[in-house]
Amino acid sequence: MVDGLLLDFKSTRHPHVFRKDVAWQLLGYLLLYTRDRFRIDTLGLYFTRSGVLATWPVEEYVDLLGACRPPRCPRPTTRRLPGRRRPV
């Protein structure tokens, strides 16, 4: 958790594939965190192999999960972090 962002790290070769179990796991982390000491307002995944950070505002993420129908799931805001190269 940093600056209102609850961040999970994933090491996958396919960051463009967003599995439902990963989506619900991230929401589970938010629900288990009840103290609200860090004022979480954003959820994120950092894909370590590709250097991609995907983030969603909490309210949007929850809304998208409720409307999610396979094969579509929440569309993140993504960006490649500086200094990271694509895996070979």
SEMI-229888 format. One record per atom (N, C-alpha, C, O): residue number from 1; residue in three letters; atom name; x, y, z. Coordinates in pm, 1 decimal. Example, Ala and Ser with C-alpha at 12.3 -4.5 7.8 and 13.67 -1.06 7.14 Angstrom:
% residues 2
{r 1; ala; N; {1319.0; -569.0; 780.0}};
{r 1; ala; CA; {1230.0; -450.0; 780.0}};
{r 1; ala; C; {1320.0; -330.0; 780.0}};
{r 1; ala; O; {1423.6; -331.9; 846.5}};
{r 2; ser; N; {1285.0; -225.0; 708.0}};
{r 2; ser; CA; {1367.0; -106.0; 714.0}};
{r 2; ser; C; {1290.0; 3.0; 787.0}};
{r 2; ser; O; {1340.9; 113.8; 803.9}};
% end
This chain:
% residues 88
{r 1; met; N; {84.4; -116.9; 0.0}};
{r 1; met; CA; {0.0; 0.0; 0.0}};
{r 1; met; C; {89.2; 123.4; 0.0}};
{r 1; met; O; {181.4; 136.5; 80.4}};
{r 2; val; N; {59.1; 211.5; -90.8}};
{r 2; val; CA; {136.4; 334.3; -97.6}};
{r 2; val; C; {47.2; 444.4; -153.7}};
{r 2; val; O; {-12.5; 428.9; -260.3}};
{r 3; asp; N; {38.7; 554.1; -82.2}};
{r 3; asp; CA; {-33.7; 671.8; -128.8}};
{r 3; asp; C; {-175.3; 639.5; -177.6}};
{r 3; asp; O; {-216.5; 685.8; -284.0}};
{r 4; gly; N; {-249.2; 560.5; -100.2}};
{r 4; gly; CA; {-387.1; 526.2; -135.2}};
{r 4; gly; C; {-401.3; 414.6; -236.3}};
{r 4; gly; O; {-512.8; 382.6; -277.6}};
{r 5; leu; N; {-289.3; 353.8; -277.6}};
{r 5; leu; CA; {-290.1; 247.4; -378.3}};
{r 5; leu; C; {-261.9; 112.5; -312.9}};
{r 5; leu; O; {-157.2; 92.9; -251.2}};
{r 6; leu; N; {-355.9; 20.6; -327.0}};
{r 6; leu; CA; {-335.3; -118.1; -283.9}};
{r 6; leu; C; {-281.8; -191.7; -405.9}};
{r 6; leu; O; {-353.1; -209.3; -504.7}};
{r 7; leu; N; {-157.2; -234.3; -398.9}};
{r 7; leu; CA; {-87.7; -288.5; -514.8}};
{r 7; leu; C; {-53.1; -434.8; -493.0}};
{r 7; leu; O; {-0.1; -472.4; -388.4}};
{r 8; asp; N; {-83.7; -517.2; -593.1}};
{r 8; asp; CA; {-46.5; -658.5; -592.4}};
{r 8; asp; C; {53.0; -679.8; -705.7}};
{r 8; asp; O; {39.8; -620.7; -812.8}};
{r 9; phe; N; {151.1; -763.3; -681.8}};
{r 9; phe; CA; {253.6; -792.2; -782.1}};
{r 9; phe; C; {224.0; -928.1; -844.4}};
{r 9; phe; O; {199.4; -1025.9; -773.8}};
{r 10; lys; N; {226.5; -932.9; -977.3}};
{r 10; lys; CA; {202.9; -1057.3; -1049.7}};
{r 10; lys; C; {319.0; -1082.0; -1144.0}};
{r 10; lys; O; {370.3; -989.7; -1207.1}};
{r 11; ser; N; {359.7; -1207.9; -1152.7}};
{r 11; ser; CA; {466.2; -1246.5; -1244.1}};
{r 11; ser; C; {407.2; -1343.7; -1344.8}};
{r 11; ser; O; {404.1; -1464.7; -1322.4}};
{r 12; thr; N; {361.0; -1289.4; -1454.7}};
{r 12; thr; CA; {298.8; -1369.9; -1558.9}};
{r 12; thr; C; {356.6; -1332.9; -1693.4}};
{r 12; thr; O; {399.4; -1219.4; -1714.5}};
{r 13; arg; N; {357.8; -1427.1; -1783.1}};
{r 13; arg; CA; {406.4; -1398.9; -1917.7}};
{r 13; arg; C; {300.7; -1330.5; -2002.8}};
{r 13; arg; O; {331.0; -1279.4; -2110.6}};
{r 14; his; N; {176.8; -1329.3; -1954.9}};
{r 14; his; CA; {64.9; -1277.8; -2034.6}};
{r 14; his; C; {-13.1; -1171.1; -1957.2}};
{r 14; his; O; {-124.6; -1197.5; -1912.1}};
{r 15; pro; N; {43.6; -1051.0; -1941.2}};
{r 15; pro; CA; {-25.6; -947.7; -1863.5}};
{r 15; pro; C; {-153.7; -897.2; -1929.7}};
{r 15; pro; O; {-237.2; -835.9; -1863.2}};
{r 16; his; N; {-170.3; -921.9; -2059.3}};
{r 16; his; CA; {-291.5; -878.3; -2127.9}};
{r 16; his; C; {-410.1; -970.0; -2099.7}};
{r 16; his; O; {-523.8; -935.9; -2132.2}};
{r 17; val; N; {-384.5; -1086.8; -2039.3}};
{r 17; val; CA; {-491.9; -1178.5; -1999.8}};
{r 17; val; C; {-523.4; -1152.0; -1853.2}};
{r 17; val; O; {-440.0; -1174.4; -1765.4}};
{r 18; phe; N; {-645.0; -1103.8; -1828.0}};
{r 18; phe; CA; {-684.9; -1068.1; -1691.3}};
{r 18; phe; C; {-788.2; -1169.1; -1643.1}};
{r 18; phe; O; {-906.8; -1158.2; -1674.1}};
{r 19; arg; N; {-741.3; -1267.5; -1567.0}};
{r 19; arg; CA; {-828.6; -1375.3; -1521.2}};
{r 19; arg; C; {-922.0; -1328.3; -1410.3}};
{r 19; arg; O; {-887.2; -1241.2; -1330.6}};
{r 20; lys; N; {-1040.7; -1387.1; -1406.7}};
{r 20; lys; CA; {-1140.0; -1348.7; -1306.7}};
{r 20; lys; C; {-1091.8; -1375.4; -1165.0}};
{r 20; lys; O; {-1120.1; -1296.5; -1074.9}};
{r 21; asp; N; {-1019.6; -1484.9; -1143.1}};
{r 21; asp; CA; {-973.1; -1512.9; -1007.4}};
{r 21; asp; C; {-876.1; -1406.2; -958.0}};
{r 21; asp; O; {-873.4; -1375.6; -838.8}};
{r 22; val; N; {-797.2; -1349.8; -1047.6}};
{r 22; val; CA; {-705.8; -1241.6; -1009.8}};
{r 22; val; C; {-786.8; -1115.8; -975.7}};
{r 22; val; O; {-756.6; -1046.2; -878.8}};
{r 23; ala; N; {-888.7; -1088.0; -1055.3}};
{r 23; ala; CA; {-974.2; -971.4; -1030.0}};
{r 23; ala; C; {-1040.8; -981.1; -893.3}};
{r 23; ala; O; {-1042.3; -884.1; -817.7}};
{r 24; trp; N; {-1095.2; -1096.8; -862.0}};
{r 24; trp; CA; {-1163.2; -1114.5; -733.3}};
{r 24; trp; C; {-1064.2; -1120.1; -617.5}};
{r 24; trp; O; {-1097.4; -1077.9; -506.8}};
{r 25; gln; N; {-944.3; -1171.0; -640.5}};
{r 25; gln; CA; {-842.7; -1173.7; -535.5}};
{r 25; gln; C; {-807.7; -1031.3; -492.1}};
{r 25; gln; O; {-796.8; -1003.6; -372.6}};
{r 26; leu; N; {-790.2; -942.5; -587.6}};
{r 26; leu; CA; {-757.0; -804.2; -555.5}};
{r 26; leu; C; {-869.6; -738.6; -475.1}};
{r 26; leu; O; {-843.5; -665.4; -379.6}};
{r 27; leu; N; {-993.0; -764.6; -513.5}};
{r 27; leu; CA; {-1106.5; -712.0; -438.0}};
{r 27; leu; C; {-1109.9; -772.6; -297.2}};
{r 27; leu; O; {-1142.9; -703.9; -200.5}};
{r 28; gly; N; {-1076.3; -899.5; -286.4}};
{r 28; gly; CA; {-1070.5; -964.8; -155.7}};
{r 28; gly; C; {-970.8; -897.8; -62.3}};
{r 28; gly; O; {-998.2; -881.0; 56.6}};
{r 29; tyr; N; {-855.6; -859.6; -115.5}};
{r 29; tyr; CA; {-756.8; -788.1; -34.6}};
{r 29; tyr; C; {-816.1; -657.9; 19.7}};
{r 29; tyr; O; {-795.3; -622.5; 135.7}};
{r 30; leu; N; {-889.3; -588.1; -65.3}};
{r 30; leu; CA; {-950.5; -462.5; -22.6}};
{r 30; leu; C; {-1053.8; -487.1; 87.6}};
{r 30; leu; O; {-1058.4; -413.9; 186.4}};
{r 31; leu; N; {-1135.8; -589.6; 70.3}};
{r 31; leu; CA; {-1240.6; -618.6; 168.6}};
{r 31; leu; C; {-1182.5; -666.2; 301.5}};
{r 31; leu; O; {-1240.7; -640.6; 407.0}};
{r 32; leu; N; {-1069.9; -734.1; 297.6}};
{r 32; leu; CA; {-1006.9; -781.1; 420.9}};
{r 32; leu; C; {-939.1; -668.5; 498.7}};
{r 32; leu; O; {-914.1; -681.2; 618.5}};
{r 33; tyr; N; {-910.2; -560.0; 430.6}};
{r 33; tyr; CA; {-844.5; -445.9; 494.0}};
{r 33; tyr; C; {-951.3; -354.1; 551.6}};
{r 33; tyr; O; {-1008.3; -272.8; 478.9}};
{r 34; thr; N; {-978.7; -365.6; 679.5}};
{r 34; thr; CA; {-1091.0; -294.8; 741.2}};
{r 34; thr; C; {-1051.9; -170.7; 820.7}};
{r 34; thr; O; {-1139.1; -91.2; 856.0}};
{r 35; arg; N; {-925.5; -152.2; 849.4}};
{r 35; arg; CA; {-885.4; -40.0; 935.1}};
{r 35; arg; C; {-884.9; 94.3; 863.0}};
{r 35; arg; O; {-897.7; 198.6; 927.2}};
{r 36; asp; N; {-870.5; 93.5; 732.9}};
{r 36; asp; CA; {-869.3; 214.1; 648.9}};
{r 36; asp; C; {-764.6; 316.0; 692.5}};
{r 36; asp; O; {-782.8; 436.7; 676.5}};
{r 37; arg; N; {-655.9; 265.9; 747.1}};
{r 37; arg; CA; {-547.5; 353.7; 791.4}};
{r 37; arg; C; {-480.3; 425.2; 674.5}};
{r 37; arg; O; {-434.3; 538.5; 688.4}};
{r 38; phe; N; {-475.1; 358.5; 559.1}};
{r 38; phe; CA; {-404.5; 414.3; 444.1}};
{r 38; phe; C; {-498.3; 477.9; 342.1}};
{r 38; phe; O; {-453.0; 524.0; 237.3}};
{r 39; arg; N; {-627.9; 481.1; 371.1}};
{r 39; arg; CA; {-726.5; 546.3; 282.8}};
{r 39; arg; C; {-713.5; 498.7; 137.6}};
{r 39; arg; O; {-688.2; 577.8; 46.8}};
{r 40; ile; N; {-731.1; 369.8; 118.3}};
{r 40; ile; CA; {-716.8; 311.1; -14.8}};
{r 40; ile; C; {-828.1; 361.9; -105.9}};
{r 40; ile; O; {-946.5; 346.9; -75.5}};
{r 41; asp; N; {-788.5; 422.2; -218.1}};
{r 41; asp; CA; {-886.5; 469.2; -316.3}};
{r 41; asp; C; {-857.3; 416.3; -456.5}};
{r 41; asp; O; {-931.9; 443.1; -550.7}};
{r 42; thr; N; {-746.6; 339.7; -469.6}};
{r 42; thr; CA; {-706.5; 285.2; -599.0}};
{r 42; thr; C; {-653.5; 143.2; -580.1}};
{r 42; thr; O; {-581.5; 114.3; -484.5}};
{r 43; leu; N; {-690.7; 54.9; -673.6}};
{r 43; leu; CA; {-639.0; -81.6; -674.1}};
{r 43; leu; C; {-546.0; -96.1; -794.0}};
{r 43; leu; O; {-569.3; -36.5; -899.2}};
{r 44; gly; N; {-440.9; -175.2; -777.6}};
{r 44; gly; CA; {-348.1; -189.7; -888.5}};
{r 44; gly; C; {-279.2; -323.3; -892.6}};
{r 44; gly; O; {-266.7; -392.8; -791.8}};
{r 45; leu; N; {-234.5; -357.8; -1012.2}};
{r 45; leu; CA; {-153.1; -476.1; -1035.7}};
{r 45; leu; C; {-25.5; -431.3; -1105.5}};
{r 45; leu; O; {-29.5; -353.1; -1200.4}};
{r 46; tyr; N; {86.6; -481.4; -1057.8}};
{r 46; tyr; CA; {214.0; -455.5; -1124.7}};
{r 46; tyr; C; {262.4; -588.1; -1181.2}};
{r 46; tyr; O; {286.7; -683.5; -1107.3}};
{r 47; phe; N; {275.9; -592.7; -1312.5}};
{r 47; phe; CA; {321.5; -713.2; -1380.5}};
{r 47; phe; C; {473.1; -706.0; -1392.4}};
{r 47; phe; O; {526.9; -630.7; -1473.6}};
{r 48; thr; N; {541.2; -785.7; -1310.0}};
{r 48; thr; CA; {685.6; -772.9; -1293.8}};
{r 48; thr; C; {764.6; -808.6; -1418.5}};
{r 48; thr; O; {868.7; -748.0; -1443.7}};
{r 49; arg; N; {719.3; -903.4; -1496.1}};
{r 49; arg; CA; {796.0; -944.2; -1614.8}};
{r 49; arg; C; {791.2; -841.3; -1726.5}};
{r 49; arg; O; {886.0; -828.9; -1804.0}};
{r 50; ser; N; {682.0; -767.9; -1735.2}};
{r 50; ser; CA; {667.6; -672.6; -1845.2}};
{r 50; ser; C; {680.3; -527.6; -1800.4}};
{r 50; ser; O; {685.6; -437.5; -1884.1}};
{r 51; gly; N; {685.2; -503.9; -1669.4}};
{r 51; gly; CA; {698.2; -368.4; -1619.1}};
{r 51; gly; C; {573.9; -284.0; -1639.1}};
{r 51; gly; O; {583.0; -161.8; -1650.4}};
{r 52; val; N; {457.2; -348.0; -1643.8}};
{r 52; val; CA; {330.6; -277.6; -1665.2}};
{r 52; val; C; {259.1; -261.1; -1532.0}};
{r 52; val; O; {245.3; -356.2; -1455.0}};
{r 53; leu; N; {213.7; -138.4; -1506.0}};
{r 53; leu; CA; {133.7; -107.7; -1388.0}};
{r 53; leu; C; {-8.3; -78.0; -1434.7}};
{r 53; leu; O; {-29.9; 11.5; -1516.3}};
{r 54; ala; N; {-104.7; -153.2; -1382.8}};
{r 54; ala; CA; {-245.6; -132.9; -1417.2}};
{r 54; ala; C; {-318.0; -85.9; -1291.5}};
{r 54; ala; O; {-304.1; -147.3; -1185.7}};
{r 55; thr; N; {-395.3; 22.3; -1301.8}};
{r 55; thr; CA; {-465.7; 75.8; -1185.0}};
{r 55; thr; C; {-610.5; 108.8; -1218.5}};
{r 55; thr; O; {-645.1; 136.5; -1333.3}};
{r 56; trp; N; {-694.6; 105.1; -1114.4}};
{r 56; trp; CA; {-835.3; 139.4; -1124.0}};
{r 56; trp; C; {-876.9; 213.7; -997.9}};
{r 56; trp; O; {-832.6; 176.6; -889.2}};
{r 57; pro; N; {-959.5; 316.4; -1007.6}};
{r 57; pro; CA; {-1022.1; 371.8; -887.7}};
{r 57; pro; C; {-1110.4; 263.3; -824.8}};
{r 57; pro; O; {-1173.5; 187.0; -897.9}};
{r 58; val; N; {-1116.3; 254.6; -693.1}};
{r 58; val; CA; {-1190.0; 147.9; -624.7}};
{r 58; val; C; {-1335.4; 140.7; -671.2}};
{r 58; val; O; {-1384.2; 32.6; -704.1}};
{r 59; glu; N; {-1404.2; 252.7; -674.2}};
{r 59; glu; CA; {-1545.7; 250.3; -711.5}};
{r 59; glu; C; {-1565.9; 197.6; -852.9}};
{r 59; glu; O; {-1658.2; 120.1; -877.8}};
{r 60; glu; N; {-1480.7; 239.0; -944.7}};
{r 60; glu; CA; {-1491.0; 192.0; -1083.1}};
{r 60; glu; C; {-1462.4; 41.9; -1091.5}};
{r 60; glu; O; {-1529.9; -30.5; -1164.7}};
{r 61; tyr; N; {-1363.4; -3.7; -1017.4}};
{r 61; tyr; CA; {-1326.1; -145.1; -1017.1}};
{r 61; tyr; C; {-1442.9; -231.5; -969.3}};
{r 61; tyr; O; {-1475.0; -332.9; -1031.2}};
{r 62; val; N; {-1505.8; -191.2; -859.7}};
{r 62; val; CA; {-1618.4; -266.6; -805.1}};
{r 62; val; C; {-1735.0; -266.3; -904.4}};
{r 62; val; O; {-1798.3; -369.5; -926.8}};
{r 63; asp; N; {-1762.6; -150.3; -963.3}};
{r 63; asp; CA; {-1869.7; -141.8; -1063.0}};
{r 63; asp; C; {-1841.4; -232.9; -1182.3}};
{r 63; asp; O; {-1930.7; -302.4; -1230.7}};
{r 64; leu; N; {-1716.9; -232.2; -1229.1}};
{r 64; leu; CA; {-1681.7; -314.2; -1344.2}};
{r 64; leu; C; {-1691.7; -462.9; -1313.3}};
{r 64; leu; O; {-1732.6; -540.6; -1399.5}};
{r 65; leu; N; {-1655.8; -503.6; -1193.4}};
{r 65; leu; CA; {-1669.0; -645.3; -1157.6}};
{r 65; leu; C; {-1815.3; -687.7; -1155.7}};
{r 65; leu; O; {-1848.2; -800.1; -1193.4}};
{r 66; gly; N; {-1902.7; -598.3; -1112.0}};
{r 66; gly; CA; {-2044.9; -630.0; -1110.6}};
{r 66; gly; C; {-2103.8; -642.9; -1249.3}};
{r 66; gly; O; {-2201.5; -715.1; -1269.0}};
{r 67; ala; N; {-2045.2; -573.3; -1346.1}};
{r 67; ala; CA; {-2094.6; -575.7; -1483.0}};
{r 67; ala; C; {-2012.2; -667.5; -1572.1}};
{r 67; ala; O; {-2040.4; -680.3; -1691.3}};
{r 68; cys; N; {-1911.7; -730.5; -1515.8}};
{r 68; cys; CA; {-1817.9; -811.4; -1593.4}};
{r 68; cys; C; {-1884.6; -939.4; -1643.6}};
{r 68; cys; O; {-1945.7; -1013.5; -1566.6}};
{r 69; arg; N; {-1871.7; -963.3; -1771.8}};
{r 69; arg; CA; {-1918.8; -1087.3; -1831.2}};
{r 69; arg; C; {-1805.0; -1144.2; -1914.0}};
{r 69; arg; O; {-1742.8; -1072.0; -1991.9}};
{r 70; pro; N; {-1777.1; -1273.9; -1897.6}};
{r 70; pro; CA; {-1667.6; -1331.6; -1975.3}};
{r 70; pro; C; {-1689.7; -1308.2; -2123.8}};
{r 70; pro; O; {-1804.4; -1313.9; -2168.3}};
{r 71; pro; N; {-1587.0; -1282.4; -2202.1}};
{r 71; pro; CA; {-1446.7; -1280.2; -2163.6}};
{r 71; pro; C; {-1399.3; -1142.6; -2120.7}};
{r 71; pro; O; {-1279.5; -1124.5; -2098.7}};
{r 72; arg; N; {-1488.4; -1044.5; -2107.6}};
{r 72; arg; CA; {-1445.5; -908.2; -2072.9}};
{r 72; arg; C; {-1446.4; -887.7; -1922.4}};
{r 72; arg; O; {-1539.0; -928.6; -1852.5}};
{r 73; cys; N; {-1341.8; -823.8; -1875.1}};
{r 73; cys; CA; {-1330.6; -787.5; -1734.5}};
{r 73; cys; C; {-1279.6; -644.7; -1729.3}};
{r 73; cys; O; {-1260.7; -582.8; -1834.0}};
{r 74; pro; N; {-1256.8; -590.9; -1611.0}};
{r 74; pro; CA; {-1217.3; -450.3; -1600.1}};
{r 74; pro; C; {-1100.0; -412.9; -1689.8}};
{r 74; pro; O; {-1000.8; -485.3; -1697.0}};
{r 75; arg; N; {-1111.9; -300.2; -1757.7}};
{r 75; arg; CA; {-1005.5; -246.7; -1842.7}};
{r 75; arg; C; {-925.6; -146.9; -1759.7}};
{r 75; arg; O; {-979.3; -43.8; -1719.2}};
{r 76; pro; N; {-799.3; -175.6; -1733.9}};
{r 76; pro; CA; {-720.0; -88.4; -1647.3}};
{r 76; pro; C; {-661.9; 30.9; -1720.8}};
{r 76; pro; O; {-659.6; 36.9; -1843.7}};
{r 77; thr; N; {-615.8; 124.0; -1641.9}};
{r 77; thr; CA; {-526.4; 227.3; -1691.5}};
{r 77; thr; C; {-387.2; 166.5; -1681.5}};
{r 77; thr; O; {-343.3; 130.3; -1572.4}};
{r 78; thr; N; {-317.4; 155.0; -1793.7}};
{r 78; thr; CA; {-186.2; 90.5; -1789.7}};
{r 78; thr; C; {-78.0; 186.5; -1835.8}};
{r 78; thr; O; {-102.3; 280.3; -1911.7}};
{r 79; arg; N; {40.1; 159.9; -1787.9}};
{r 79; arg; CA; {156.0; 236.4; -1833.5}};
{r 79; arg; C; {280.5; 153.5; -1808.4}};
{r 79; arg; O; {287.8; 77.3; -1712.0}};
{r 80; arg; N; {376.2; 169.3; -1894.8}};
{r 80; arg; CA; {504.3; 101.4; -1878.4}};
{r 80; arg; C; {592.2; 190.8; -1792.5}};
{r 80; arg; O; {608.0; 309.5; -1821.0}};
{r 81; leu; N; {648.7; 133.9; -1688.3}};
{r 81; leu; CA; {732.4; 211.6; -1598.7}};
{r 81; leu; C; {868.5; 236.2; -1662.5}};
{r 81; leu; O; {919.1; 150.3; -1734.7}};
{r 82; pro; N; {928.0; 351.9; -1637.0}};
{r 82; pro; CA; {1057.8; 384.7; -1696.2}};
{r 82; pro; C; {1165.0; 283.8; -1658.0}};
{r 82; pro; O; {1166.1; 229.4; -1547.5}};
{r 83; gly; N; {1254.1; 260.7; -1751.9}};
{r 83; gly; CA; {1367.3; 172.9; -1723.2}};
{r 83; gly; C; {1337.7; 25.0; -1738.8}};
{r 83; gly; O; {1425.7; -58.2; -1716.5}};
{r 84; arg; N; {1215.5; -9.4; -1776.8}};
{r 84; arg; CA; {1181.0; -150.7; -1794.3}};
{r 84; arg; C; {1175.0; -182.6; -1942.6}};
{r 84; arg; O; {1121.2; -105.9; -2022.3}};
{r 85; arg; N; {1231.3; -297.4; -1977.9}};
{r 85; arg; CA; {1225.0; -342.3; -2116.1}};
{r 85; arg; C; {1132.9; -462.7; -2124.6}};
{r 85; arg; O; {1110.9; -532.4; -2025.5}};
{r 86; arg; N; {1080.0; -486.3; -2241.5}};
{r 86; arg; CA; {996.6; -603.1; -2262.4}};
{r 86; arg; C; {1081.2; -729.0; -2242.5}};
{r 86; arg; O; {1199.7; -730.4; -2275.7}};
{r 87; pro; N; {1019.4; -835.8; -2187.6}};
{r 87; pro; CA; {1095.0; -960.6; -2172.5}};
{r 87; pro; C; {1129.6; -1019.6; -2308.3}};
{r 87; pro; O; {1059.0; -997.6; -2406.7}};
{r 88; val; N; {1236.4; -1092.9; -2312.3}};
{r 88; val; CA; {1282.4; -1153.3; -2438.0}};
{r 88; val; C; {1210.0; -1282.0; -2462.1}};
{r 88; val; O; {1234.3; -1348.5; -2562.8}};
% end
